[in-house]
Amino acid sequence: MQKTNYKSEIYKMYIVIAAATALEVQPLINELGMTKRFPYHEIFILITGIGQVNTTYMLTKKIAHRKPDLILQGGIAGSLDNAIPPGSTVAIKTECCADLGVQENEEWRNTFDLGLEDPDLFPFSNGQLANPFISKWNVTDLEEVNGITVNEIITSRKRIAQVRIKFQAQVESMEGAALHYVCLKEDIPFLQIRSISNYSGERDKRKWKLKEAVATLNTSLIALIGQL
């Protein structure tokens, strides 16, 4: 158990909650209050900024200062699977960088296909960044799905079909693979939780459920922390 400097109280865990934007976790921030504390745990909210580069830097800087017992990444995402509609909340079991490579002869080839990287060199396994901690920390039994991380949100129906087949992908985000990579390399338990705001490729934002996704995301985060 860790003793913190907050009134000499004893906490079970030091948990970092990472999000690309404050908007995505504002209800949780409100719940925690200015002390950033939750019963039994010490909580730190880390706003990383959008994208893999920002997320990798901010996570690395944070854990170099103090290593967390657990990192939770919360955020919204696009669904690549009609069985995961807007408003759903899921836990991500595998991740990969889905736009690092080349489009060649109507086929997407990543760095593993090109022979530039070993798909089984740690932290990768068969080209994936799998979360070995998910069965322990997914205490609220969220549906576990495969995610992909992209720098550019996918809008092409052809590209959506391509990544679904190639990566067995169900949701897309812009930061997930960075979390998986950093935590695997540093041996830090982690869990990525995503709520679906829209189907990938849908650009009519009137059909998005952004507010609902943020609400369900934070409800899920609060419920999960409460069971740890």
PASEBA-1860 file (N, C-alpha, C; in nm, 3 decimals):
! residues 228
1> MQKTNYKS> 0.084/-0.119/0.000/0.000/0.000/0.000/0.088/0.125/0.000 ~ 0.039/0.229/-0.063/0.117/0.350/-0.076/0.065/0.460/0.016 ~ 0.155/0.524/0.085/0.116/0.639/0.167/0.145/0.764/0.086 ~ 0.042/0.849/0.072/0.058/0.972/-0.004/0.078/1.089/0.092 ~ 0.105/1.205/0.038/0.120/1.323/0.122/-0.010/1.398/0.140 ~ -0.121/1.339/0.098/-0.251/1.400/0.117/-0.305/1.361/0.255 ~ -0.278/1.446/0.356/-0.327/1.426/0.492/-0.288/1.289/0.546 ~ -0.178/1.234/0.497/-0.125/1.105/0.543/-0.224/0.992/0.522
9> EIYKMYIV> -0.316/1.008/0.429/-0.412/0.902/0.403/-0.344/0.789/0.325 ~ -0.397/0.670/0.341/-0.340/0.553/0.274/-0.430/0.515/0.157 ~ -0.368/0.500/0.039/-0.442/0.463/-0.081/-0.397/0.326/-0.130 ~ -0.489/0.257/-0.192/-0.457/0.126/-0.247/-0.369/0.139/-0.371 ~ -0.407/0.231/-0.461/-0.335/0.242/-0.588/-0.320/0.388/-0.629 ~ -0.216/0.410/-0.709/-0.198/0.538/-0.777/-0.238/0.516/-0.922 ~ -0.345/0.580/-0.965/-0.404/0.557/-1.098/-0.394/0.684/-1.181 ~ -0.341/0.671/-1.301/-0.340/0.781/-1.397/-0.452/0.756/-1.497
17> IAAATALE> -0.537/0.856/-1.514/-0.643/0.849/-1.615/-0.604/0.942/-1.728 ~ -0.576/0.884/-1.844/-0.530/0.960/-1.959/-0.643/0.980/-2.060 ~ -0.651/1.100/-2.112/-0.750/1.131/-2.216/-0.690/1.233/-2.310 ~ -0.732/1.227/-2.435/-0.679/1.321/-2.534/-0.724/1.463/-2.505 ~ -0.849/1.478/-2.462/-0.905/1.611/-2.434/-0.979/1.609/-2.302 ~ -0.986/1.725/-2.237/-1.060/1.736/-2.111/-1.209/1.710/-2.132 ~ -1.259/1.747/-2.250/-1.401/1.727/-2.281/-1.443/1.582/-2.257 ~ -1.357/1.489/-2.295/-1.393/1.348/-2.288/-1.409/1.296/-2.146
25> VQPLINEL> -1.340/1.358/-2.050/-1.346/1.309/-1.912/-1.392/1.418/-1.814 ~ -1.456/1.524/-1.864/-1.499/1.632/-1.776/-1.594/1.586/-1.666 ~ -1.692/1.500/-1.694/-1.777/1.453/-1.584/-1.699/1.380/-1.475 ~ -1.597/1.305/-1.512/-1.514/1.239/-1.412/-1.433/1.341/-1.333 ~ -1.380/1.441/-1.401/-1.307/1.547/-1.333/-1.397/1.615/-1.230 ~ -1.521/1.641/-1.270/-1.617/1.702/-1.178/-1.644/1.610/-1.059 ~ -1.652/1.483/-1.084/-1.678/1.385/-0.977/-1.562/1.380/-0.878 ~ -1.442/1.384/-0.931/-1.325/1.376/-0.845/-1.305/1.503/-0.764
33> GMTKRFPY> -1.342/1.617/-0.821/-1.320/1.743/-0.754/-1.176/1.788/-0.769 ~ -1.146/1.897/-0.707/-1.014/1.957/-0.723/-0.902/1.874/-0.662 ~ -0.934/1.785/-0.567/-0.830/1.705/-0.502/-0.780/1.593/-0.590 ~ -0.853/1.561/-0.697/-0.818/1.450/-0.786/-0.811/1.318/-0.708 ~ -0.900/1.305/-0.610/-0.899/1.184/-0.529/-1.030/1.108/-0.545 ~ -1.022/0.979/-0.523/-1.138/0.890/-0.526/-1.123/0.798/-0.406 ~ -1.232/0.755/-0.344/-1.217/0.666/-0.228/-1.122/0.550/-0.256 ~ -1.024/0.534/-0.171/-0.927/0.425/-0.171/-0.814/0.442/-0.271
41> HEIFILIT> -0.823/0.536/-0.363/-0.719/0.550/-0.465/-0.675/0.695/-0.480 ~ -0.553/0.713/-0.523/-0.504/0.845/-0.562/-0.513/0.853/-0.713 ~ -0.579/0.955/-0.763/-0.607/0.968/-0.907/-0.536/1.091/-0.963 ~ -0.476/1.073/-1.080/-0.421/1.188/-1.152/-0.480/1.189/-1.292 ~ -0.538/1.301/-1.333/-0.593/1.318/-1.468/-0.485/1.374/-1.558 ~ -0.454/1.301/-1.664/-0.351/1.343/-1.760/-0.417/1.372/-1.895 ~ -0.419/1.498/-1.933/-0.470/1.536/-2.065/-0.353/1.536/-2.161 ~ -0.351/1.442/-2.253/-0.234/1.418/-2.336/-0.229/1.504/-2.462
49> GIGQVNTT> -0.344/1.548/-2.510/-0.351/1.605/-2.644/-0.386/1.495/-2.743 ~ -0.423/1.535/-2.861/-0.474/1.442/-2.962/-0.359/1.378/-3.039 ~ -0.371/1.249/-3.065/-0.277/1.179/-3.153/-0.172/1.099/-3.080 ~ -0.104/1.015/-3.157/-0.006/0.924/-3.101/0.119/0.995/-3.048 ~ 0.165/1.097/-3.117/0.287/1.166/-3.076/0.266/1.234/-2.941 ~ 0.158/1.311/-2.930/0.128/1.378/-2.804/0.112/1.277/-2.690 ~ 0.038/1.171/-2.717/0.009/1.073/-2.613/0.135/1.002/-2.566 ~ 0.219/0.962/-2.660/0.344/0.894/-2.624/0.431/0.984/-2.538
57> YMLTKKIA> 0.445/1.109/-2.577/0.529/1.202/-2.501/0.475/1.224/-2.360 ~ 0.347/1.254/-2.350/0.289/1.288/-2.221/0.288/1.168/-2.126 ~ 0.260/1.050/-2.178/0.263/0.930/-2.093/0.406/0.904/-2.044 ~ 0.501/0.912/-2.135/0.640/0.885/-2.098/0.690/0.984/-1.994 ~ 0.657/1.110/-2.012/0.697/1.213/-1.917/0.635/1.187/-1.781 ~ 0.508/1.147/-1.780/0.439/1.125/-1.653/0.495/1.007/-1.577 ~ 0.516/0.895/-1.645/0.561/0.775/-1.574/0.708/0.786/-1.535 ~ 0.785/0.872/-1.602/0.924/0.894/-1.562/0.929/0.965/-1.427
65> HRKPDLIL> 0.829/1.047/-1.402/0.822/1.120/-1.274/0.779/1.027/-1.162 ~ 0.680/0.942/-1.191/0.629/0.848/-1.091/0.552/0.738/-1.163 ~ 0.586/0.615/-1.136/0.525/0.502/-1.206/0.389/0.468/-1.146 ~ 0.283/0.471/-1.226/0.150/0.440/-1.174/0.132/0.289/-1.151 ~ 0.035/0.257/-1.067/-0.005/0.118/-1.050/-0.095/0.074/-1.166 ~ -0.164/0.172/-1.226/-0.256/0.144/-1.336/-0.277/0.271/-1.416 ~ -0.281/0.256/-1.550/-0.319/0.367/-1.637/-0.449/0.330/-1.706 ~ -0.548/0.416/-1.693/-0.675/0.402/-1.765/-0.680/0.510/-1.872
73> QGGIAGSL> -0.700/0.467/-1.996/-0.720/0.565/-2.102/-0.867/0.566/-2.140 ~ -0.927/0.683/-2.133/-1.067/0.696/-2.170/-1.082/0.790/-2.287 ~ -1.174/0.759/-2.376/-1.195/0.846/-2.489/-1.310/0.799/-2.575 ~ -1.346/0.883/-2.670/-1.448/0.845/-2.767/-1.380/0.780/-2.888 ~ -1.458/0.712/-2.969/-1.403/0.640/-3.083/-1.509/0.624/-3.190 ~ -1.463/0.586/-3.309/-1.554/0.554/-3.418/-1.568/0.403/-3.429 ~ -1.688/0.359/-3.465/-1.713/0.216/-3.480/-1.694/0.173/-3.625 ~ -1.623/0.062/-3.641/-1.605/0.000/-3.773/-1.696/-0.119/-3.789
81> DNAIPPGS> -1.779/-0.144/-3.689/-1.860/-0.266/-3.682/-2.004/-0.228/-3.651 ~ -2.097/-0.266/-3.737/-2.237/-0.231/-3.715/-2.294/-0.290/-3.587 ~ -2.227/-0.394/-3.535/-2.273/-0.456/-3.410/-2.232/-0.374/-3.288 ~ -2.152/-0.268/-3.309/-2.110/-0.180/-3.200/-2.159/-0.039/-3.234 ~ -2.284/-0.008/-3.200/-2.344/0.119/-3.241/-2.300/0.236/-3.154 ~ -2.323/0.358/-3.201/-2.296/0.476/-3.119/-2.367/0.464/-2.984 ~ -2.297/0.506/-2.880/-2.349/0.492/-2.745/-2.294/0.373/-2.671 ~ -2.231/0.279/-2.744/-2.170/0.162/-2.681/-2.040/0.201/-2.612
89> TVAIKTEC> -2.004/0.127/-2.508/-1.875/0.144/-2.442/-1.803/0.010/-2.440 ~ -1.676/0.011/-2.479/-1.601/-0.113/-2.494/-1.463/-0.100/-2.432 ~ -1.401/-0.214/-2.407/-1.261/-0.220/-2.364/-1.180/-0.275/-2.480 ~ -1.063/-0.220/-2.503/-0.982/-0.257/-2.619/-0.880/-0.363/-2.579 ~ -0.888/-0.478/-2.647/-0.797/-0.587/-2.613/-0.671/-0.589/-2.700 ~ -0.681/-0.543/-2.824/-0.563/-0.535/-2.910/-0.563/-0.403/-2.984 ~ -0.444/-0.358/-3.019/-0.426/-0.232/-3.093/-0.321/-0.250/-3.200 ~ -0.324/-0.162/-3.299/-0.217/-0.156/-3.398/-0.223/-0.021/-3.467
97> CADLGVQE> -0.111/0.018/-3.528/-0.105/0.141/-3.606/-0.149/0.106/-3.748 ~ -0.269/0.148/-3.783/-0.330/0.100/-3.906/-0.294/0.182/-4.030 ~ -0.222/0.292/-4.012/-0.188/0.372/-4.131/-0.038/0.395/-4.143 ~ 0.041/0.305/-4.085/0.186/0.312/-4.098/0.229/0.209/-4.202 ~ 0.251/0.254/-4.325/0.284/0.162/-4.432/0.260/0.225/-4.568 ~ 0.215/0.144/-4.663/0.197/0.194/-4.800/0.077/0.126/-4.865 ~ 0.003/0.205/-4.944/-0.104/0.151/-5.027/-0.043/0.110/-5.159 ~ -0.049/-0.018/-5.193/0.022/-0.069/-5.309/-0.062/-0.174/-5.380
105> NEEWRNTF> -0.090/-0.150/-5.509/-0.168/-0.246/-5.587/-0.300/-0.283/-5.520 ~ -0.373/-0.180/-5.478/-0.504/-0.199/-5.415/-0.497/-0.272/-5.282 ~ -0.379/-0.280/-5.224/-0.362/-0.351/-5.095/-0.284/-0.263/-4.999 ~ -0.328/-0.262/-4.871/-0.253/-0.190/-4.770/-0.148/-0.281/-4.712 ~ -0.023/-0.236/-4.713/0.088/-0.315/-4.658/0.153/-0.234/-4.547 ~ 0.153/-0.290/-4.426/0.216/-0.220/-4.315/0.364/-0.255/-4.307 ~ 0.430/-0.204/-4.205/0.575/-0.224/-4.195/0.613/-0.369/-4.172 ~ 0.522/-0.446/-4.116/0.548/-0.590/-4.099/0.540/-0.662/-4.234
113> DLGLEDPD> 0.438/-0.627/-4.313/0.424/-0.686/-4.447/0.545/-0.653/-4.534 ~ 0.600/-0.534/-4.514/0.714/-0.490/-4.595/0.847/-0.546/-4.547 ~ 0.843/-0.619/-4.438/0.966/-0.679/-4.385/1.056/-0.579/-4.314 ~ 1.001/-0.464/-4.277/1.080/-0.361/-4.210/1.085/-0.382/-4.059 ~ 0.988/-0.456/-4.007/0.983/-0.484/-3.864/0.943/-0.630/-3.842 ~ 0.984/-0.684/-3.729/0.947/-0.820/-3.689/0.812/-0.815/-3.618 ~ 0.709/-0.880/-3.670/0.576/-0.873/-3.609/0.567/-0.938/-3.472 ~ 0.670/-1.013/-3.434/0.669/-1.078/-3.303/0.779/-1.027/-3.210
121> LFPFSNGQ> 0.837/-0.913/-3.246/0.936/-0.852/-3.158/0.862/-0.768/-3.054 ~ 0.886/-0.797/-2.926/0.817/-0.728/-2.818/0.826/-0.576/-2.837 ~ 0.715/-0.507/-2.813/0.591/-0.550/-2.750/0.485/-0.604/-2.846 ~ 0.521/-0.629/-2.972/0.425/-0.680/-3.068/0.413/-0.832/-3.061 ~ 0.298/-0.881/-3.093/0.273/-1.024/-3.108/0.183/-1.040/-3.229 ~ 0.239/-1.103/-3.332/0.168/-1.115/-3.460/0.124/-0.977/-3.511 ~ 0.210/-0.880/-3.489/0.182/-0.745/-3.538/0.083/-0.666/-3.455 ~ 0.039/-0.722/-3.344/-0.060/-0.656/-3.260/0.000/-0.616/-3.126
129> LANPFISK> -0.058/-0.514/-3.066/-0.023/-0.470/-2.931/-0.137/-0.515/-2.840 ~ -0.125/-0.636/-2.788/-0.231/-0.696/-2.708/-0.217/-0.657/-2.562 ~ -0.329/-0.637/-2.495/-0.328/-0.602/-2.353/-0.335/-0.728/-2.268 ~ -0.224/-0.768/-2.203/-0.224/-0.889/-2.122/-0.292/-0.870/-1.986 ~ -0.328/-0.745/-1.955/-0.386/-0.714/-1.825/-0.539/-0.702/-1.830 ~ -0.597/-0.717/-1.949/-0.738/-0.683/-1.966/-0.831/-0.770/-1.883 ~ -0.800/-0.898/-1.868/-0.888/-0.986/-1.792/-0.891/-0.949/-1.644 ~ -0.783/-0.892/-1.594/-0.776/-0.851/-1.453/-0.847/-0.719/-1.428
137> WNVTDLEE> -0.830/-0.623/-1.519/-0.876/-0.488/-1.491/-1.010/-0.452/-1.553 ~ -1.061/-0.533/-1.643/-1.194/-0.508/-1.698/-1.299/-0.562/-1.601 ~ -1.304/-0.500/-1.485/-1.385/-0.553/-1.374/-1.534/-0.531/-1.394 ~ -1.572/-0.443/-1.485/-1.715/-0.420/-1.511/-1.762/-0.497/-1.634 ~ -1.677/-0.585/-1.684/-1.714/-0.675/-1.794/-1.763/-0.603/-1.919 ~ -1.691/-0.498/-1.957/-1.721/-0.433/-2.085/-1.686/-0.527/-2.199 ~ -1.758/-0.515/-2.309/-1.726/-0.596/-2.426/-1.583/-0.566/-2.471 ~ -1.506/-0.669/-2.499/-1.366/-0.653/-2.538/-1.353/-0.666/-2.689
145> VNGITVNE> -1.293/-0.565/-2.751/-1.287/-0.558/-2.897/-1.147/-0.522/-2.944 ~ -1.126/-0.534/-3.075/-0.999/-0.498/-3.137/-1.004/-0.355/-3.188 ~ -0.900/-0.278/-3.153/-0.894/-0.140/-3.197/-0.782/-0.117/-3.297 ~ -0.794/-0.009/-3.371/-0.686/0.040/-3.455/-0.665/0.187/-3.424 ~ -0.542/0.232/-3.443/-0.509/0.373/-3.422/-0.465/0.433/-3.555 ~ -0.520/0.549/-3.585/-0.491/0.616/-3.712/-0.459/0.762/-3.688 ~ -0.380/0.819/-3.776/-0.350/0.962/-3.769/-0.455/1.044/-3.841 ~ -0.518/0.983/-3.938/-0.623/1.050/-4.014/-0.750/0.967/-4.004
153> IITSRKRI> -0.857/1.027/-3.953/-0.982/0.954/-3.937/-1.027/0.900/-4.072 ~ -1.063/0.773/-4.075/-1.099/0.707/-4.200/-1.238/0.752/-4.246 ~ -1.247/0.794/-4.369/-1.376/0.835/-4.426/-1.416/0.749/-4.546 ~ -1.323/0.680/-4.607/-1.350/0.600/-4.725/-1.411/0.465/-4.689 ~ -1.524/0.433/-4.749/-1.588/0.304/-4.724/-1.497/0.188/-4.764 ~ -1.423/0.209/-4.871/-1.330/0.105/-4.917/-1.221/0.081/-4.814 ~ -1.168/0.191/-4.759/-1.063/0.180/-4.658/-1.115/0.118/-4.529 ~ -1.239/0.152/-4.492/-1.301/0.093/-4.373/-1.310/-0.059/-4.388
161> AQVRIKFQ> -1.357/-0.104/-4.504/-1.366/-0.248/-4.529/-1.228/-0.312/-4.527 ~ -1.130/-0.241/-4.578/-0.994/-0.292/-4.585/-0.935/-0.315/-4.445 ~ -0.948/-0.216/-4.356/-0.890/-0.231/-4.223/-0.968/-0.329/-4.138 ~ -1.098/-0.338/-4.161/-1.178/-0.436/-4.085/-1.129/-0.577/-4.113 ~ -1.103/-0.604/-4.240/-1.060/-0.738/-4.277/-0.915/-0.763/-4.235 ~ -0.827/-0.670/-4.267/-0.684/-0.691/-4.242/-0.651/-0.701/-4.093 ~ -0.713/-0.613/-4.012/-0.678/-0.607/-3.870/-0.786/-0.665/-3.780 ~ -0.894/-0.718/-3.841/-1.008/-0.764/-3.761/-1.053/-0.653/-3.665
169> AQVESMEG> -1.052/-0.531/-3.718/-1.075/-0.413/-3.636/-1.223/-0.385/-3.617 ~ -1.256/-0.335/-3.498/-1.394/-0.303/-3.466/-1.415/-0.155/-3.430 ~ -1.310/-0.091/-3.376/-1.319/0.052/-3.345/-1.188/0.121/-3.383 ~ -1.197/0.252/-3.405/-1.077/0.330/-3.437/-1.065/0.449/-3.344 ~ -0.939/0.481/-3.310/-0.910/0.600/-3.232/-0.781/0.661/-3.286 ~ -0.734/0.767/-3.220/-0.611/0.831/-3.264/-0.500/0.822/-3.159 ~ -0.527/0.751/-3.047/-0.428/0.745/-2.939/-0.404/0.606/-2.881 ~ -0.491/0.512/-2.908/-0.487/0.384/-2.838/-0.356/0.308/-2.848
177> AALHYVCL> -0.299/0.301/-2.966/-0.176/0.223/-2.984/-0.061/0.283/-2.902 ~ -0.062/0.414/-2.885/0.043/0.479/-2.804/0.036/0.432/-2.660 ~ -0.084/0.424/-2.605/-0.102/0.373/-2.469/-0.049/0.231/-2.457 ~ -0.093/0.144/-2.546/-0.053/0.003/-2.541/0.099/-0.010/-2.553 ~ 0.158/0.063/-2.646/0.302/0.051/-2.669/0.382/0.095/-2.546 ~ 0.351/0.213/-2.493/0.426/0.266/-2.379/0.410/0.176/-2.257 ~ 0.288/0.134/-2.229/0.264/0.054/-2.108/0.325/-0.085/-2.120 ~ 0.320/-0.145/-2.237/0.384/-0.274/-2.255/0.535/-0.264/-2.238
185> KEDIPFLQ> 0.594/-0.162/-2.296/0.739/-0.144/-2.286/0.782/-0.117/-2.142 ~ 0.699/-0.048/-2.066/0.734/-0.011/-1.930/0.673/-0.105/-1.825 ~ 0.603/-0.207/-1.869/0.541/-0.306/-1.780/0.449/-0.240/-1.678 ~ 0.359/-0.157/-1.728/0.260/-0.090/-1.644/0.122/-0.143/-1.680 ~ 0.046/-0.194/-1.584/-0.091/-0.238/-1.614/-0.173/-0.124/-1.672 ~ -0.259/-0.156/-1.768/-0.336/-0.052/-1.834/-0.467/-0.107/-1.886 ~ -0.559/-0.017/-1.912/-0.686/-0.052/-1.973/-0.734/0.066/-2.056 ~ -0.772/0.038/-2.179/-0.825/0.142/-2.269/-0.975/0.122/-2.282
193> IRSISNYS> -1.049/0.228/-2.250/-1.195/0.224/-2.258/-1.240/0.329/-2.359 ~ -1.327/0.286/-2.449/-1.376/0.377/-2.553/-1.528/0.372/-2.561 ~ -1.589/0.489/-2.574/-1.732/0.497/-2.602/-1.749/0.545/-2.745 ~ -1.845/0.489/-2.813/-1.864/0.513/-2.956/-1.954/0.634/-2.979 ~ -1.901/0.729/-3.054/-1.979/0.849/-3.086/-2.042/0.842/-3.224 ~ -1.984/0.760/-3.311/-2.032/0.756/-3.450/-1.976/0.634/-3.521 ~ -2.037/0.601/-3.633/-1.979/0.499/-3.721/-1.868/0.564/-3.803 ~ -1.759/0.495/-3.820/-1.649/0.546/-3.902/-1.699/0.574/-4.043
201> GERDKRKW> -1.658/0.687/-4.096/-1.700/0.725/-4.231/-1.822/0.815/-4.233 ~ -1.893/0.824/-4.120/-2.011/0.911/-4.114/-1.967/1.054/-4.083 ~ -1.982/1.143/-4.180/-1.936/1.281/-4.162/-2.049/1.378/-4.130 ~ -2.173/1.329/-4.131/-2.286/1.411/-4.091/-2.294/1.408/-3.939 ~ -2.243/1.513/-3.875/-2.232/1.512/-3.730/-2.366/1.520/-3.659 ~ -2.471/1.546/-3.736/-2.605/1.541/-3.676/-2.642/1.399/-3.637 ~ -2.571/1.303/-3.698/-2.598/1.163/-3.668/-2.504/1.107/-3.560 ~ -2.411/1.190/-3.515/-2.320/1.148/-3.409/-2.390/1.156/-3.273
209> KLKEAVAT> -2.339/1.079/-3.179/-2.390/1.082/-3.042/-2.274/1.116/-2.948 ~ -2.218/1.235/-2.968/-2.100/1.275/-2.892/-2.132/1.293/-2.743 ~ -2.240/1.365/-2.713/-2.275/1.387/-2.573/-2.307/1.256/-2.503 ~ -2.379/1.170/-2.573/-2.414/1.040/-2.514/-2.289/0.955/-2.491 ~ -2.195/0.962/-2.585/-2.072/0.884/-2.572/-1.990/0.932/-2.454 ~ -1.979/1.064/-2.437/-1.905/1.118/-2.323/-1.972/1.077/-2.192 ~ -2.105/1.082/-2.189/-2.177/1.045/-2.067/-2.156/0.898/-2.031 ~ -2.167/0.810/-2.130/-2.151/0.667/-2.101/-2.006/0.632/-2.069
217> LNTSLIAL> -1.913/0.702/-2.134/-1.771/0.680/-2.104/-1.743/0.709/-1.957 ~ -1.788/0.824/-1.910/-1.759/0.864/-1.773/-1.834/0.780/-1.671 ~ -1.954/0.740/-1.704/-2.026/0.646/-1.617/-1.949/0.517/-1.603 ~ -1.894/0.469/-1.714/-1.816/0.344/-1.712/-1.687/0.361/-1.634 ~ -1.618/0.475/-1.652/-1.494/0.498/-1.579/-1.519/0.505/-1.428 ~ -1.622/0.577/-1.389/-1.653/0.591/-1.247/-1.690/0.456/-1.187 ~ -1.771/0.378/-1.260/-1.811/0.247/-1.210/-1.689/0.155/-1.196 ~ -1.600/0.161/-1.294/-1.481/0.075/-1.291/-1.391/0.111/-1.173
225> IGQL> -1.363/0.240/-1.156/-1.277/0.281/-1.046/-1.338/0.241/-0.912 ~ -1.470/0.252/-0.904/-1.538/0.217/-0.781/-1.528/0.070/-0.744 ~ -1.496/-0.015/-0.842/-1.484/-0.157/-0.814/-1.341/-0.204/-0.795 ~ -1.245/-0.114/-0.812/-1.106/-0.152/-0.796/-1.065/-0.159/-0.649
END
